[in-house]
Amino acid sequence: MSERSWKDALGDQVPADLGKEIDTWQGQIDLKKQGELGDKIFAETRLRRGVYGQRYDNGLRDDGTGQKPLEFPCGELKKGPDTVWDAPGMQRIKIPYGRVTAEQLDVMSDLAEEYSDKILHVTTRQDIQLHFVHIEDTVPMHRRLAACGITTREACGNSVRNVTACQFAGVCHSESFDVTPYADAITQFLLGHPDVQDFGRKFKIAFSGCHDEPCGLVTFHDLGATAKTKDGKRGFELVVGGGLGAVPVEARVLMDFCPEEELLPVSQAVCRVFARLGEKQSRARARIKFLVQKVGIEEFRKLVAEEREQLRPDPRWTDFLEDLRGPDEKPVRDAAPLPDEGPERFRQWAKTNLRPQSQEGYYVATLTLPLGDISSEQGWILADLARKYTGDSIRCTVEQNLAFRWLSGADALAFWEALDAIGLGDAGASTITDITSCPGTDTCKLGISASRGLAGELRKRLTVLQDELDPAVQPLRIKASGCFNSCGQHHVADLGFLGVSRNVGGRKVPHFNVVLGGQWTENAKSYGMVVGAVPSKNVPQAVLMITKKFVDEREEDESFQDFIKRVGKFEIRNLLKPITKPPSYEEDPSYYSDWGDPREYGIGDLGVGECAGEIVPFVEFGIQAAEQTLDEAQDLHDVGEHGKAASKAFRSMLTAAQALVRHLDHEVRDDADDIVKLFREHLHDTGLFNDPFAGGKFASYLFNAHSAGDETHWLGADLDAAHRLIDEARLFVEATHSAYGRIGETPNLTKLQSAATAAPAE
């Protein structure tokens, strides 16, 4: 059906304001086709509509089995004079606080079937994404979504992203109160608000009903709100300036208690301060966490308070408080206890996937979705199950699952049998087999390693071993990210994995950094740190080695985080040392391809040159020395020697930078000023060091550390400063690996400098 036909067919079903926005989007596409809208403006325009470019060079998507059986979706690429781009992209669908109705699930399943690869993907921000979508199809998609109450506006881009909230809000035993109406109110209030249109980067908001559970994850958000009562009055503890990304930062307390009537105006004031004072030129430092770090939390509080006083009153600040029901959600079946009998697989599922609600006789049923995916056919069946058993109470979760609320205990067995019939009856929600992963190299342009392929392989192996796993290992969380951006939230996992690459014998080998010490509970209370890198094909072995050591050596009821802290990362590195070096290509070529992708890893990007004599051993030795120094810094940090740790972290960056400068055949002294000067001149300013996706971010870590002072200056660093510098140094050294891989063994500077000036991928 044509776009005009869809517009006519939907008629009055599309709200007038959303319809006008979609008409504008169609007009912008037309202007782009006519060459009257520039690439830069159009890119931000489509991102604000949730339309992303995506990686499609492999044409296939891993289905979690370690293979890629799906044929290229959407048929032939649509090419011709009316095509805005020649390759399919991704449509992100904004799902505020994760709530989905049965009708909406039906519609999104229809869209996946008709316009995508028949897969709906649940993200870690409670969105739903459709991949391999042609831009010409997004307008009718947006109309059909709007007709069932969904907008994709500001799903991406420099905007307030999807507001997330606990999937148990309103039915949880431990919450202070239901945060759903407040999450809904702030979503509607800030959507399209003029005060949030001039950000330098994205802005993320999260709500939690309590401090102890992980569902809200407020600690790593730009603005986080945790429900709290004071003298019988509702309010929130507000935190600001958190974030994961390359260097994780824990949010700081903005207000210990913000009364409910002040939630929207204070949030508006925070957004205005960010829009006015946040970085606009350097995207690497354009998040609000850097503004909070720059001015300090006390000054930031003052700025927000002053901004709040200057705001003109808005009735929307408090109108929603007159009716705090939020979206209408009620059971469709009578409450009842769980059945006493049922097959063993059902009992196992009930143990891990059913959670009693605060309303007696009702349960939240969590569907563990492999890699966060369901098919369009599964989506239609799930919508029907919701209509029959739970009503419009589906919630996407931050662990890429679906939660069906208000399931009567009497219906639990029948509900599970229906799930099992469509392949979604597996147990293991919130256990070690329930693995979170970003898209990685499957569809993301920033992907370095195949995080989805790894997650699928780990899930398959651990599911086989599930009955043999020690009870202490069962609740551990595994999360994988394909690059440093932490979309898989690896920093807050018990066992986190971060995709990197290494050069071995002139070939690239996919690796993952092993991140340990993160804490998922208490709203992601603490962040882990890298202990070392292992080849991608050895990650499953690393998981078994680490968990075995934990089981064998833990003290009584010691938690995994306490265990890692007690034994120290040095001991874990020694444990993993036998599996950190891959065999040669001749011995085992499988190490030189990634999970789920039979092609040789990264061979198209490899600059092949003749042996450069002693230069190659030196640069590799220099980078290795930098890594060793960084490991020593981490060990010092673990034992409380934060100043010495920071000083060594700075030295590790200098060592890596010096190795690259010498690799380009420039004389450089051991003096920090000389290293930084020549690194800036020959690697940063020429673009040779800059990762095509990160720009100058990683080089800035060296420059900022150097501008703060020499190695003696860093001896005075406290815990937070040392932690941050170690994280930054780790990323800088990783970037050194990548730069060396791009430069090759024999640098061809003319060719490299020409490539470095090319526009980076989106």
Secondary structure as GFF3:
##gff-version 3
##sequence-region A 1 762
A	DSSP	alpha_helix	3	10	.	.	.	ID=ss1
A	DSSP	three_ten_helix	11	13	.	.	.	ID=ss2
A	DSSP	alpha_helix	16	33	.	.	.	ID=ss3
A	DSSP	alpha_helix	39	47	.	.	.	ID=ss4
A	DSSP	beta_strand	51	52	.	.	.	ID=ss5
A	DSSP	beta_strand	89	93	.	.	.	ID=ss6
A	DSSP	three_ten_helix	96	98	.	.	.	ID=ss7
A	DSSP	beta_strand	99	100	.	.	.	ID=ss8
A	DSSP	alpha_helix	102	115	.	.	.	ID=ss9
A	DSSP	beta_strand	119	122	.	.	.	ID=ss10
A	DSSP	beta_strand	128	133	.	.	.	ID=ss11
A	DSSP	three_ten_helix	135	137	.	.	.	ID=ss12
A	DSSP	alpha_helix	138	146	.	.	.	ID=ss13
A	DSSP	beta_strand	164	165	.	.	.	ID=ss14
A	DSSP	alpha_helix	180	190	.	.	.	ID=ss15
A	DSSP	three_ten_helix	194	196	.	.	.	ID=ss16
A	DSSP	beta_strand	205	208	.	.	.	ID=ss17
A	DSSP	three_ten_helix	218	220	.	.	.	ID=ss18
A	DSSP	beta_strand	223	230	.	.	.	ID=ss19
A	DSSP	beta_strand	233	240	.	.	.	ID=ss20
A	DSSP	beta_strand	252	259	.	.	.	ID=ss21
A	DSSP	three_ten_helix	260	262	.	.	.	ID=ss22
A	DSSP	alpha_helix	263	277	.	.	.	ID=ss23
A	DSSP	three_ten_helix	283	285	.	.	.	ID=ss24
A	DSSP	alpha_helix	288	295	.	.	.	ID=ss25
A	DSSP	alpha_helix	297	310	.	.	.	ID=ss26
A	DSSP	alpha_helix	316	319	.	.	.	ID=ss27
A	DSSP	three_ten_helix	320	322	.	.	.	ID=ss28
A	DSSP	alpha_helix	344	353	.	.	.	ID=ss29
A	DSSP	beta_strand	354	356	.	.	.	ID=ss30
A	DSSP	beta_strand	362	367	.	.	.	ID=ss31
A	DSSP	three_ten_helix	370	372	.	.	.	ID=ss32
A	DSSP	beta_strand	373	375	.	.	.	ID=ss33
A	DSSP	alpha_helix	376	385	.	.	.	ID=ss34
A	DSSP	pi_helix	386	390	.	.	.	ID=ss35
A	DSSP	beta_strand	394	396	.	.	.	ID=ss36
A	DSSP	beta_strand	402	408	.	.	.	ID=ss37
A	DSSP	three_ten_helix	409	411	.	.	.	ID=ss38
A	DSSP	alpha_helix	412	421	.	.	.	ID=ss39
A	DSSP	beta_strand	436	437	.	.	.	ID=ss40
A	DSSP	three_ten_helix	440	442	.	.	.	ID=ss41
A	DSSP	alpha_helix	451	465	.	.	.	ID=ss42
A	DSSP	three_ten_helix	466	468	.	.	.	ID=ss43
A	DSSP	beta_strand	478	481	.	.	.	ID=ss44
A	DSSP	three_ten_helix	490	492	.	.	.	ID=ss45
A	DSSP	beta_strand	495	504	.	.	.	ID=ss46
A	DSSP	beta_strand	507	516	.	.	.	ID=ss47
A	DSSP	alpha_helix	521	524	.	.	.	ID=ss48
A	DSSP	beta_strand	529	535	.	.	.	ID=ss49
A	DSSP	three_ten_helix	536	538	.	.	.	ID=ss50
A	DSSP	alpha_helix	539	553	.	.	.	ID=ss51
A	DSSP	alpha_helix	560	567	.	.	.	ID=ss52
A	DSSP	alpha_helix	569	576	.	.	.	ID=ss53
A	DSSP	three_ten_helix	577	579	.	.	.	ID=ss54
A	DSSP	three_ten_helix	589	592	.	.	.	ID=ss55
A	DSSP	three_ten_helix	603	605	.	.	.	ID=ss56
A	DSSP	alpha_helix	615	638	.	.	.	ID=ss57
A	DSSP	alpha_helix	642	663	.	.	.	ID=ss58
A	DSSP	alpha_helix	672	679	.	.	.	ID=ss59
A	DSSP	pi_helix	680	684	.	.	.	ID=ss60
A	DSSP	alpha_helix	697	708	.	.	.	ID=ss61
A	DSSP	three_ten_helix	713	716	.	.	.	ID=ss62
A	DSSP	alpha_helix	719	743	.	.	.	ID=ss63
A	DSSP	alpha_helix	749	756	.	.	.	ID=ss64
###
